[in-house]
Amino acid sequence: MTDDALAPAALPAPRIADESIQLVDARNRPCGSASRATMRRYRYWHRATYIVVCNAAGEFCVQRRTLTKEAFPGGLDLAAGGVVGAGESVHLAARRELAEELGIVGVPLRHVLEFVYDADGHHIFGSAYRVDYDGPLWLQADEVADAFWCRPEEALALEGVTPDTRQAVEALWHAGRLSVGG
């Protein structure tokens, strides 16, 4: 057997969407826009949404990211969401991301809290939301490889959870916003 046969498989090349992202300063004030690739390259401050989807059993939806995601490929997301587009309101970005990633539309979105994620070269002002939902999911094939439901304490114990969604869910958990009925 050759060394090449024993080497781990390389990840596919990341796919970075060609979109304009709302940039903010270190105080979360809008200060322009940039392409997603430029935002990632220069590690600019930006806004992102985090939508925790809870069902009536007290579980929430966990997503496995595709291997082509530019940040945390193959990781587990404890929330739907993503970056806020240039000129886009945070609330509308949350609705858009929820519809794109999981196919959930027409449900009340409850804003729960704001937080800052500043680690590993990511500089994010996060807006966390909660949605109660028991219907079917339609996964966005180029971003979501799989989705499953589990209890919050089980999800937080999983290996490979993306650190920003972990921080968002831990903040919601400590605020008492992940119990059945929220």
C-alpha positions as CSV (number, residue, x, y, z in Angstrom):
1,M,0.0,0.0,0.0
2,T,1.4,3.4,-0.9
3,D,1.5,6.5,1.4
4,D,-1.0,8.2,-0.9
5,A,-3.5,5.4,-0.2
6,L,-3.2,6.1,3.6
7,A,-3.5,9.9,3.3
8,P,-6.8,11.4,4.3
9,A,-9.0,12.5,1.5
10,A,-8.6,16.2,0.7
11,L,-11.6,18.4,1.1
12,P,-13.2,19.8,-2.0
13,A,-12.4,23.4,-2.9
14,P,-14.6,25.8,-0.9
15,R,-17.4,27.6,-2.8
16,I,-17.5,31.2,-1.8
17,A,-20.8,32.9,-2.9
18,D,-20.4,36.0,-5.0
19,E,-22.5,38.4,-2.9
20,S,-22.0,41.8,-1.2
21,I,-21.8,41.7,2.6
22,Q,-22.7,44.5,5.0
23,L,-19.5,45.6,6.8
24,V,-19.6,47.2,10.2
25,D,-17.1,48.8,12.5
26,A,-16.0,47.4,15.9
27,R,-19.1,49.1,17.4
28,N,-21.5,47.4,14.9
29,R,-22.1,50.6,12.9
30,P,-22.5,50.1,9.1
31,C,-19.3,51.3,7.3
32,G,-19.6,49.9,3.8
33,S,-19.8,46.6,1.9
34,A,-17.5,44.1,0.4
35,S,-17.7,40.8,-1.5
36,R,-17.8,37.7,0.7
37,A,-14.3,36.7,-0.5
38,T,-12.9,40.1,0.5
39,M,-14.7,40.1,3.8
40,R,-13.2,36.6,4.6
41,R,-9.7,37.5,3.3
42,Y,-9.4,40.7,5.4
43,R,-11.4,39.4,8.3
44,Y,-13.7,42.4,8.4
45,W,-16.4,42.9,11.1
46,H,-19.8,41.9,9.8
47,R,-23.3,40.9,11.0
48,A,-24.7,37.4,10.9
49,T,-28.0,35.7,11.9
50,Y,-28.5,32.6,14.0
51,I,-31.9,31.0,14.0
52,V,-32.5,28.1,16.4
53,V,-35.4,25.9,15.2
54,C,-37.2,24.2,18.0
55,N,-39.9,21.5,17.8
56,A,-42.7,20.7,20.3
57,A,-40.6,17.9,21.8
58,G,-38.0,20.4,23.1
59,E,-35.5,19.4,20.4
60,F,-33.8,21.6,17.9
61,C,-32.5,21.2,14.4
62,V,-28.8,20.5,13.9
63,Q,-27.4,20.8,10.4
64,R,-24.3,19.3,8.9
65,R,-22.5,21.8,6.7
66,T,-21.4,20.6,3.2
67,L,-17.7,20.1,2.6
68,T,-17.6,23.0,0.2
69,K,-18.5,25.6,2.8
70,E,-15.7,28.2,3.1
71,A,-15.9,28.3,6.9
72,F,-16.0,25.2,9.0
73,P,-16.6,22.7,6.2
74,G,-18.4,19.5,7.3
75,G,-19.1,21.0,10.8
76,L,-22.3,20.9,12.7
77,D,-24.4,24.1,12.9
78,L,-26.7,24.4,15.9
79,A,-28.6,27.1,14.1
80,A,-29.6,28.1,10.6
81,G,-28.4,31.5,9.5
82,G,-25.6,33.4,7.8
83,V,-24.1,36.7,6.9
84,V,-26.2,39.8,6.4
85,G,-26.1,41.2,2.9
86,A,-25.2,44.8,2.1
87,G,-28.1,47.1,2.9
88,E,-30.2,44.2,4.3
89,S,-31.9,44.3,7.7
90,V,-30.9,41.7,10.2
91,H,-34.5,40.4,10.6
92,L,-35.0,40.0,6.8
93,A,-31.6,38.3,6.6
94,A,-32.7,35.8,9.2
95,R,-36.0,35.1,7.3
96,R,-34.1,34.7,4.1
97,E,-31.5,32.3,5.6
98,L,-34.2,30.2,7.3
99,A,-36.1,29.8,4.0
100,E,-32.9,29.1,2.0
101,E,-31.3,26.6,4.3
102,L,-34.3,24.7,5.7
103,G,-37.3,25.7,3.6
104,I,-39.1,27.2,6.5
105,V,-41.3,30.2,5.7
106,G,-44.3,31.9,7.3
107,V,-43.5,31.2,10.9
108,P,-43.0,33.8,13.6
109,L,-39.3,34.7,14.2
110,R,-38.6,35.8,17.8
111,H,-35.5,37.9,18.3
112,V,-33.8,36.6,21.5
113,L,-30.4,38.2,22.0
114,E,-27.3,39.8,20.5
115,F,-23.8,38.6,21.0
116,V,-20.3,39.1,19.6
117,Y,-18.2,36.2,18.2
118,D,-14.6,37.3,17.8
119,A,-12.3,34.3,17.4
120,D,-10.3,32.4,14.9
121,G,-10.2,35.3,12.5
122,H,-14.0,35.8,12.5
123,H,-15.4,39.1,13.7
124,I,-19.2,38.8,13.9
125,F,-22.0,40.7,15.5
126,G,-24.6,37.9,15.9
127,S,-28.4,38.3,16.2
128,A,-30.0,35.2,17.6
129,Y,-33.6,34.2,16.9
130,R,-35.9,31.3,17.8
131,V,-38.5,29.6,15.7
132,D,-40.9,26.9,16.9
133,Y,-41.5,24.5,14.0
134,D,-42.7,21.0,13.5
135,G,-43.1,20.7,9.8
136,P,-41.0,19.2,7.0
137,L,-37.5,20.5,6.1
138,W,-36.2,21.2,2.6
139,L,-32.4,21.3,2.8
140,Q,-30.4,23.6,0.6
141,A,-28.2,21.0,-1.2
142,D,-25.1,23.2,-1.7
143,E,-25.0,24.3,2.0
144,V,-26.7,21.7,4.1
145,A,-25.6,18.0,3.8
146,D,-28.0,16.7,6.5
147,A,-30.2,17.8,9.4
148,F,-31.4,16.0,12.5
149,W,-33.2,16.8,15.7
150,C,-31.8,16.5,19.2
151,R,-32.1,17.9,22.8
152,P,-30.0,21.1,23.5
153,E,-27.7,19.4,26.0
154,E,-27.0,16.5,23.6
155,A,-26.3,19.0,20.7
156,L,-23.9,21.0,22.9
157,A,-22.0,17.8,23.6
158,L,-21.5,16.9,19.9
159,E,-18.0,16.9,18.4
160,G,-17.5,19.2,15.4
161,V,-19.9,21.9,16.3
162,T,-19.1,25.3,14.7
163,P,-17.9,27.6,17.5
164,D,-20.1,30.5,16.6
165,T,-23.3,28.5,16.6
166,R,-22.2,26.9,19.9
167,Q,-21.7,30.3,21.4
168,A,-25.2,31.4,20.2
169,V,-26.9,28.3,21.6
170,E,-25.0,28.4,24.9
171,A,-26.2,32.0,25.3
172,L,-29.8,31.0,24.6
173,W,-29.5,28.1,27.0
174,H,-28.2,30.2,29.8
175,A,-30.9,32.8,29.1
176,G,-33.5,30.0,29.5
177,R,-34.8,30.4,26.0
178,L,-34.5,26.7,24.8
179,S,-37.1,25.1,26.9
180,V,-40.3,23.8,25.2
181,G,-42.4,26.9,24.2
182,G,-39.4,29.2,24.7
